[in-house]
Amino acid sequence: VQLQASGGGLVQAGGSLTLSCAASTSILSFNPMGWYRQAPGKQRELVAVIISDGSTNYADSVKGRFTISRDNAKSMMYLQMNSLKVEDTAVYYCNARLVQNGIPTNYWGRGTQVTVSS
């Protein structure tokens, strides 16, 4: 299983970006899928997760600004980021959890840089 995140870039504060995560296989069995981020000198933190029934959960810092979604038919996950703030600057990683024979495995994409300028 390979995950490839894309869509990062440089944007001014208040702007928007949409991140995409492409999976090399069907994502129907991935539960949950999510986005994490890691800023310089900080630990990786959860941004948003989505499970197969469409339920979502967000970090308090992004609630109301970010929207996570998944398209099982296309094996894609997205993160729509609006009203970006300087503190959203980080490398963003997509994550997917797969349970096979009762054994969970976490898969990570390589990350995409998001830089928000003031």
C-alpha positions in Angstrom: 0.0 0.0 0.0 1.3 3.4 -1.0 -0.1 6.8 -0.2 0.9 9.9 -2.0 0.0 13.3 -0.7 0.0 16.3 -3.0 -1.4 19.8 -3.3 0.8 21.7 -0.8 2.3 25.0 -1.6 2.8 28.6 -0.5 -0.3 30.6 0.2 -1.0 33.9 2.0 -2.8 34.0 5.3 -6.6 33.8 4.7 -6.1 31.8 1.5 -7.1 28.2 0.7 -5.5 25.0 -0.4 -6.8 21.5 -1.1 -4.6 18.5 -0.3 -5.1 15.2 -2.0 -4.0 11.7 -1.0 -3.9 9.0 -3.6 -3.8 5.4 -2.5 -2.3 2.6 -4.6 -5.1 0.3 -3.7 -8.8 0.4 -2.8 -9.4 2.4 0.3 -12.7 0.7 1.2 -11.1 -1.2 4.0 -9.0 1.7 5.4 -10.6 2.9 8.6 -9.9 5.5 9.6 -8.1 7.7 7.2 -6.7 11.0 8.3 -4.4 13.9 7.9 -1.6 14.8 10.3 0.9 17.6 10.2 4.3 18.3 11.7 5.7 21.8 12.1 9.4 22.4 12.6 10.5 21.5 16.1 7.1 20.1 17.0 5.5 16.7 17.2 3.3 15.3 14.5 -0.3 16.1 15.4 -3.7 14.9 14.2 -5.5 17.4 11.9 -8.6 15.4 10.8 -9.9 11.9 10.5 -12.7 10.3 8.5 -14.2 6.8 8.8 -15.9 4.8 6.2 -19.4 5.9 7.2 -18.3 9.5 6.6 -18.0 10.5 10.2 -15.3 13.1 10.8 -13.3 14.5 13.6 -11.1 17.6 13.7 -8.4 19.1 15.8 -9.9 22.1 17.6 -7.4 24.4 15.9 -8.8 23.6 12.4 -12.6 23.2 13.2 -14.7 25.3 10.9 -11.8 25.9 8.5 -10.8 22.5 7.3 -12.9 19.8 5.7 -11.8 16.2 5.2 -13.4 13.9 2.7 -12.8 10.7 0.9 -13.8 9.2 -2.4 -13.7 5.5 -2.1 -14.4 5.0 -5.8 -11.3 6.9 -6.7 -9.2 5.7 -3.8 -8.7 9.4 -2.8 -8.8 11.4 0.3 -8.9 15.2 0.5 -8.3 18.1 2.9 -9.9 21.4 2.0 -8.2 24.1 4.0 -9.8 27.5 4.2 -8.9 30.7 6.1 -5.3 29.5 6.4 -3.2 30.9 9.2 0.5 31.2 9.6 0.4 28.6 12.3 -1.0 26.0 9.8 2.5 25.9 8.2 3.7 22.3 8.4 4.4 19.2 6.4 1.0 17.4 6.0 0.9 13.7 5.9 -2.0 11.4 5.0 -2.5 8.2 7.0 -4.6 5.1 6.6 -5.2 2.3 9.0 -5.9 -1.2 7.7 -6.8 -4.2 9.8 -6.0 -7.6 8.3 -6.5 -10.8 10.2 -7.0 -8.7 13.3 -3.7 -7.0 12.9 -3.8 -3.2 12.4 -1.2 -1.5 10.2 -0.8 2.2 9.7 0.3 3.5 6.3 1.8 7.0 5.8 2.3 9.1 2.7 5.5 11.1 2.3 4.0 14.4 3.1 3.4 17.7 1.3 4.7 21.1 2.5 2.1 23.8 3.3 3.6 27.2 4.0 1.3 30.1 5.0 2.8 33.6 4.8 1.6 36.6 6.7 
